[in-house]
Amino acid sequence: MADDNGYDDDGNFVGERGWDKPKRTYKALEFVLDRAWDNKWAMNLSYTLAYGRGNAEGPVNTDTGFDDTGRTEAFDNPFVNLGGYGPLPNDRRHQIKGRGTYAFNENWEVGATLDAQSGQPINGFGVGNPFDSTDFFSFYICVENCDSEIPSERVYEHSPRGSYGHLPWTFDVGASISYLRDFGSSKLRVDFVVFNLLDQRKVIAVDETRQDTIGNDENPFFLNGTAYQLPRSAQIRVALDF
């Protein structure tokens, strides 16, 4: 595909294209139900409906795994963000959070937490673009003549953000039991806490590189899991206040 912007087939600069202006919008609606602590029980429950859209996540790029803060590849090249407006990694459409505490008496308390959220959008990244021979993450996939050494002969298709749906919902339930004792001027608190009580192991990140080199077939690891929920764990915390 030839174009009057970028570089010609001989590598000569013929004009600029791309350099899209960074855009990022987050909109959310939150509903909260709260019951204040009265020395017997307390509860807080919230539901958030959220939309995160744009072409730049911010200081890091979660979807490409670039976590060197403030030095992402997003604008290293005019074509990295070209055609890249869409749902960002923080576009977790639904989130439910809850926590509660109940005291049996002055010495024993139990608590529980819930964090349930829908998964982030999944992209299918390429590494080339229809306008020159540069090789960066992009929102374009080469589909024809990809082995050609002449860039203008290659044919690309747009691969928009979020084209591959969303990751699955994750559920994280926590529980705790606490022992409290008042020794006059001193107070003791011992907590036994369990994280991820249900031992959920849902995938929370996948390989989003659909095409890892120009001219290559689809990356065989595309959509394979790269990160998962941490397994169930427990912790004992002791606090003594003099």
Sine and cosine of phi, psi and omega as CSV:
sin_phi,cos_phi,sin_psi,cos_psi,sin_omega,cos_omega
0.00,0.00,0.89,-0.46,0.00,-1.00
-1.00,0.03,0.39,-0.92,0.00,-1.00
-0.39,-0.92,0.48,-0.88,-0.03,-1.00
-1.00,0.04,0.25,0.97,0.06,-1.00
-0.80,-0.60,0.47,-0.88,0.00,-1.00
1.00,-0.09,-0.77,-0.64,-0.03,-1.00
-0.81,-0.59,0.55,-0.84,0.06,-1.00
-0.99,0.13,-0.05,-1.00,-0.08,-1.00
-0.90,0.44,-0.34,0.94,0.03,-1.00
-1.00,-0.06,0.07,1.00,0.03,-1.00
1.00,0.07,0.20,0.98,0.01,-1.00
-1.00,0.09,0.73,-0.68,0.00,-1.00
-0.94,0.33,0.81,-0.59,-0.04,-1.00
-0.84,-0.54,0.15,0.99,0.03,-1.00
0.65,-0.76,0.25,-0.97,-0.04,-1.00
-0.99,-0.11,0.53,-0.85,0.15,-0.99
-0.54,-0.84,0.53,-0.85,0.01,-1.00
1.00,-0.10,-0.68,-0.73,-0.11,-0.99
0.77,0.64,0.74,0.67,0.05,-1.00
-0.83,0.56,0.61,-0.79,0.03,-1.00
-0.92,0.39,0.73,-0.68,0.01,-1.00
-0.86,0.51,0.72,-0.69,0.02,-1.00
-0.69,-0.72,0.68,-0.73,0.05,-1.00
-0.43,-0.90,0.84,-0.54,-0.02,-1.00
-0.75,-0.66,0.76,-0.65,0.06,-1.00
-0.82,-0.57,0.84,-0.55,0.03,-1.00
-0.81,-0.59,0.69,-0.72,-0.04,-1.00
-0.55,-0.84,0.51,-0.86,0.09,-1.00
-0.81,-0.59,0.84,-0.54,-0.09,-1.00
-0.86,-0.51,0.69,-0.72,0.09,-1.00
-0.90,-0.43,0.75,-0.66,-0.09,-1.00
-0.78,-0.63,0.72,-0.70,0.12,-0.99
-0.87,-0.48,0.86,-0.52,-0.13,-0.99
-0.75,-0.67,0.69,-0.72,0.07,-1.00
-0.81,-0.59,0.92,-0.38,-0.11,-0.99
-0.93,0.36,0.46,-0.89,0.00,-1.00
-0.91,0.41,0.75,-0.67,0.01,-1.00
-0.80,-0.60,0.47,0.88,-0.05,-1.00
0.95,0.32,0.12,0.99,0.07,-1.00
-0.81,-0.59,-0.79,0.62,0.04,-1.00
-0.37,-0.93,0.34,-0.94,0.03,-1.00
-0.50,-0.87,0.41,-0.91,-0.02,-1.00
-0.45,-0.89,0.58,-0.81,0.13,-0.99
-0.64,-0.77,0.79,-0.61,-0.02,-1.00
-0.71,-0.71,0.73,-0.69,-0.02,-1.00
-0.65,-0.76,0.51,-0.86,0.11,-0.99
-0.78,-0.63,0.75,-0.66,-0.01,-1.00
-0.84,-0.55,0.79,-0.61,0.13,-0.99
-0.97,-0.25,0.87,-0.49,-0.16,-0.99
-0.72,-0.69,0.48,-0.88,0.08,-1.00
-0.72,-0.70,0.82,-0.57,0.07,-1.00
-0.84,-0.55,0.91,-0.41,-0.07,-1.00
-0.73,-0.68,0.47,-0.88,0.03,-1.00
0.37,-0.93,-0.27,-0.96,0.05,-1.00
-0.81,-0.58,0.13,0.99,0.03,-1.00
-0.52,-0.85,0.84,-0.55,-0.03,-1.00
-0.96,0.29,-0.59,0.80,-0.05,-1.00
0.65,-0.76,-0.64,-0.77,-0.07,-1.00
-0.91,0.42,-0.37,0.93,0.03,-1.00
-0.76,-0.65,0.28,-0.96,0.10,-0.99
-0.89,-0.45,0.99,-0.12,-0.02,-1.00
-0.87,0.49,-0.66,0.75,-0.11,-0.99
-0.94,0.33,-0.42,0.91,0.06,-1.00
-0.97,-0.24,0.00,1.00,0.02,-1.00
0.97,0.25,0.28,0.96,0.00,-1.00
-1.00,0.02,0.98,-0.20,-0.10,-0.99
-0.93,-0.38,0.31,0.95,0.08,-1.00
-0.99,0.16,0.99,-0.11,-0.21,-0.98
-0.79,0.62,0.80,-0.60,0.07,-1.00
0.99,0.14,0.04,1.00,-0.06,-1.00
-0.75,-0.66,0.65,0.76,-0.01,-1.00
-0.95,0.31,0.24,-0.97,-0.01,-1.00
-0.99,0.12,0.03,1.00,-0.19,-0.98
-0.79,0.61,-0.63,0.77,-0.05,-1.00
-0.81,-0.58,0.50,0.87,0.08,-1.00
-0.95,0.30,-0.33,0.94,-0.07,-1.00
-0.53,-0.85,0.55,-0.83,-0.04,-1.00
-0.84,0.54,-0.40,0.92,-0.17,-0.99
-0.98,-0.21,-0.07,1.00,-0.03,-1.00
-0.88,0.47,-0.66,0.75,-0.05,-1.00
-0.98,-0.20,0.01,1.00,-0.02,-1.00
-0.89,0.46,0.81,-0.58,-0.02,-1.00
0.95,0.30,0.30,0.95,-0.11,-0.99
-0.98,-0.19,0.32,0.95,0.03,-1.00
-0.99,0.13,0.74,-0.67,0.00,-1.00
0.21,-0.98,-0.31,-0.95,-0.03,-1.00
-0.93,0.37,0.81,-0.59,0.00,-1.00
-1.00,0.07,0.20,-0.98,-0.02,-1.00
-0.84,0.54,-0.41,0.91,0.02,-1.00
-1.00,0.07,0.21,0.98,0.04,-1.00
-0.99,0.13,0.88,0.48,0.10,-1.00
-1.00,-0.01,0.99,-0.16,-0.23,-0.97
-0.85,0.52,-0.61,0.79,-0.06,-1.00
-0.79,-0.62,0.66,-0.75,0.07,-1.00
-0.56,-0.83,0.75,-0.66,0.02,-1.00
-0.85,-0.53,0.81,-0.59,0.03,-1.00
-0.80,-0.60,0.63,-0.78,0.03,-1.00
-0.51,-0.86,0.49,-0.87,0.11,-0.99
-0.46,-0.89,0.54,-0.84,-0.01,-1.00
-0.43,-0.90,0.46,-0.89,0.02,-1.00
-0.67,-0.74,0.65,-0.76,0.04,-1.00
-0.71,-0.70,0.74,-0.67,0.00,-1.00
-0.97,-0.23,0.86,-0.52,0.08,-1.00
-0.95,0.30,-0.63,0.77,0.05,-1.00
-0.34,-0.94,-0.24,-0.97,-0.07,-1.00
-0.96,0.29,-0.18,0.98,-0.04,-1.00
-0.95,-0.32,-0.40,0.92,-0.13,-0.99
-0.80,-0.60,0.73,-0.69,0.05,-1.00
-0.70,-0.71,0.49,-0.87,0.15,-0.99
-0.82,-0.58,0.44,-0.90,0.00,-1.00
-0.57,-0.82,0.30,-0.95,0.03,-1.00
-0.51,-0.86,0.49,-0.87,0.05,-1.00
-0.72,-0.69,0.43,-0.91,0.05,-1.00
-0.63,-0.77,0.75,-0.66,0.12,-0.99
-0.71,-0.70,0.97,-0.24,0.00,-1.00
-0.87,-0.49,0.76,-0.65,-0.01,-1.00
-0.51,-0.86,0.54,-0.84,0.07,-1.00
-0.96,0.29,0.38,-0.93,-0.11,-0.99
-0.98,0.19,0.32,-0.95,0.00,-1.00
-0.97,0.24,0.36,-0.93,0.00,-1.00
-0.92,0.40,0.43,-0.90,-0.02,-1.00
-0.92,-0.40,0.78,-0.63,0.03,-1.00
-0.98,-0.21,0.18,-0.98,0.13,-0.99
-0.76,-0.65,1.00,-0.02,-0.11,-0.99
-0.99,0.17,0.56,-0.83,0.21,-0.98
-0.94,-0.33,-0.18,-0.98,-0.01,-1.00
-0.76,-0.65,-0.04,1.00,0.01,-1.00
-0.86,-0.50,-0.14,-0.99,0.03,-1.00
-0.44,-0.90,0.31,-0.95,-0.09,-1.00
-0.98,0.22,0.05,1.00,-0.22,-0.98
-0.91,-0.42,-0.35,0.94,0.09,-1.00
-0.35,-0.94,-0.18,-0.98,-0.12,-0.99
-0.99,-0.15,0.15,0.99,-0.03,-1.00
-0.92,0.40,0.42,-0.91,-0.13,-0.99
-0.82,-0.58,1.00,-0.04,0.01,-1.00
-0.70,-0.71,0.25,-0.97,0.21,-0.98
-0.81,0.59,0.66,-0.75,0.00,-1.00
-0.45,-0.89,0.13,-0.99,0.05,-1.00
-0.97,-0.23,0.58,0.81,0.03,-1.00
-0.73,-0.68,0.61,-0.79,0.00,-1.00
-0.87,-0.49,0.78,-0.63,0.05,-1.00
-0.97,0.25,0.78,-0.62,-0.08,-1.00
-0.87,-0.50,-0.31,0.95,0.02,-1.00
-0.57,-0.82,0.53,-0.85,0.04,-1.00
0.81,0.59,0.57,0.82,-0.10,-0.99
-0.94,0.34,-0.37,0.93,0.00,-1.00
-0.99,0.10,-0.11,0.99,-0.03,-1.00
-0.91,0.42,0.69,-0.73,0.06,-1.00
-0.99,0.14,-0.06,1.00,0.04,-1.00
-0.98,-0.20,0.96,-0.29,-0.10,-0.99
-0.80,0.60,-0.60,0.80,-0.07,-1.00
-0.93,0.36,-0.25,0.97,0.01,-1.00
-1.00,0.05,-0.24,0.97,-0.02,-1.00
-0.97,0.22,0.53,-0.85,0.00,-1.00
-0.89,-0.45,0.78,-0.63,-0.05,-1.00
-0.87,-0.49,0.42,-0.91,0.17,-0.99
-0.83,-0.56,0.54,-0.84,-0.02,-1.00
-0.96,0.29,0.69,-0.72,0.05,-1.00
-0.86,-0.51,1.00,0.05,-0.13,-0.99
-0.90,0.44,0.37,-0.93,0.10,-0.99
-0.84,0.55,0.63,-0.78,0.08,-1.00
0.95,0.31,0.29,0.96,-0.06,-1.00
-0.90,0.43,-0.35,0.94,-0.11,-0.99
-0.94,-0.33,0.50,0.87,0.09,-1.00
0.97,0.22,-0.49,-0.87,-0.04,-1.00
-0.78,-0.62,0.41,-0.91,0.13,-0.99
-0.93,0.38,0.30,-0.95,-0.05,-1.00
-0.94,0.34,0.32,-0.95,0.12,-0.99
-0.86,0.50,0.52,-0.86,0.14,-0.99
-0.86,-0.51,0.56,-0.83,0.00,-1.00
-0.77,-0.63,0.82,-0.57,0.02,-1.00
-0.80,-0.60,0.94,-0.35,0.01,-1.00
-0.95,-0.30,0.75,-0.66,0.05,-1.00
-0.87,-0.49,0.40,-0.92,0.01,-1.00
-0.57,-0.82,0.45,-0.90,0.00,-1.00
-0.49,-0.87,0.43,-0.90,0.16,-0.99
-0.72,-0.69,0.69,-0.72,-0.12,-0.99
-0.79,-0.62,0.61,-0.79,0.11,-0.99
-0.91,-0.42,0.79,-0.61,-0.02,-1.00
-0.84,-0.54,0.64,-0.77,0.00,-1.00
-0.59,-0.81,0.75,-0.66,0.01,-1.00
-0.97,-0.24,0.86,-0.50,0.02,-1.00
-0.95,-0.31,0.67,0.74,-0.03,-1.00
0.99,0.17,-0.99,-0.15,-0.01,-1.00
-0.99,0.11,-0.13,0.99,-0.02,-1.00
-0.83,-0.56,0.49,-0.87,0.01,-1.00
-0.74,-0.67,0.71,-0.71,0.02,-1.00
-0.92,-0.39,0.69,-0.73,0.10,-1.00
-0.69,-0.72,0.80,-0.61,0.05,-1.00
-0.84,-0.54,0.83,-0.55,-0.01,-1.00
-0.90,-0.44,0.72,-0.69,0.18,-0.98
-0.93,-0.37,0.90,-0.43,-0.15,-0.99
-0.87,-0.50,0.70,-0.71,0.08,-1.00
-0.90,-0.43,0.80,-0.59,0.04,-1.00
-0.98,-0.20,0.58,-0.81,-0.03,-1.00
0.77,0.63,0.86,0.52,-0.09,-1.00
-0.81,0.58,-0.60,0.80,-0.04,-1.00
-1.00,0.08,0.01,1.00,0.05,-1.00
0.82,0.57,0.71,0.70,0.07,-1.00
-0.93,0.37,0.62,-0.78,-0.01,-1.00
-0.79,-0.62,0.62,0.78,-0.04,-1.00
-0.92,0.40,0.52,-0.86,0.06,-1.00
-0.95,0.31,0.71,-0.71,-0.01,-1.00
-0.89,-0.46,-0.01,1.00,0.08,-1.00
-0.34,-0.94,0.57,-0.82,0.05,-1.00
-0.76,-0.65,0.28,-0.96,0.10,-1.00
-0.95,0.30,0.90,-0.45,-0.08,-1.00
-0.98,-0.20,0.19,0.98,0.04,-1.00
-1.00,0.05,0.98,-0.22,-0.04,-1.00
-0.97,0.23,-0.62,0.79,0.00,-1.00
-0.75,-0.66,0.91,-0.42,-0.13,-0.99
-1.00,0.00,-0.33,0.94,0.12,-0.99
-0.59,-0.81,0.53,-0.85,0.06,-1.00
-0.90,0.43,0.74,-0.67,0.01,-1.00
1.00,-0.02,-0.12,0.99,0.00,-1.00
-1.00,-0.08,0.44,-0.90,0.11,-0.99
-0.94,0.35,0.00,-1.00,-0.05,-1.00
-0.85,0.52,0.68,-0.74,0.05,-1.00
-0.81,0.59,0.85,-0.52,-0.07,-1.00
-0.90,0.43,-0.28,0.96,-0.01,-1.00
-0.99,-0.15,0.06,1.00,0.00,-1.00
-0.83,0.55,0.78,-0.62,0.01,-1.00
0.97,0.26,0.04,1.00,0.12,-0.99
-0.95,0.30,0.56,-0.83,0.00,-1.00
-0.90,0.43,0.68,-0.73,0.05,-1.00
-0.87,-0.49,-0.23,0.97,0.03,-1.00
-0.46,-0.89,0.56,-0.83,-0.06,-1.00
-0.70,-0.72,0.29,-0.96,0.09,-1.00
-0.86,0.51,0.58,-0.81,0.06,-1.00
-0.92,0.40,0.60,-0.80,-0.01,-1.00
-0.93,0.37,0.18,-0.98,0.02,-1.00
-0.85,0.53,0.66,-0.75,0.02,-1.00
-0.54,-0.84,0.26,-0.97,-0.03,-1.00
-0.69,-0.72,0.36,-0.93,-0.06,-1.00
-0.50,-0.87,0.62,-0.78,0.12,-0.99
-0.93,-0.38,0.79,-0.62,0.01,-1.00
-0.86,-0.52,0.73,-0.68,0.00,-1.00
-0.84,-0.55,0.78,-0.63,0.03,-1.00
-0.77,-0.64,0.77,-0.64,0.01,-1.00
-0.83,-0.55,0.88,-0.47,-0.06,-1.00
-0.95,-0.32,0.91,-0.42,-0.01,-1.00
-1.00,0.05,0.00,0.00,0.00,0.00
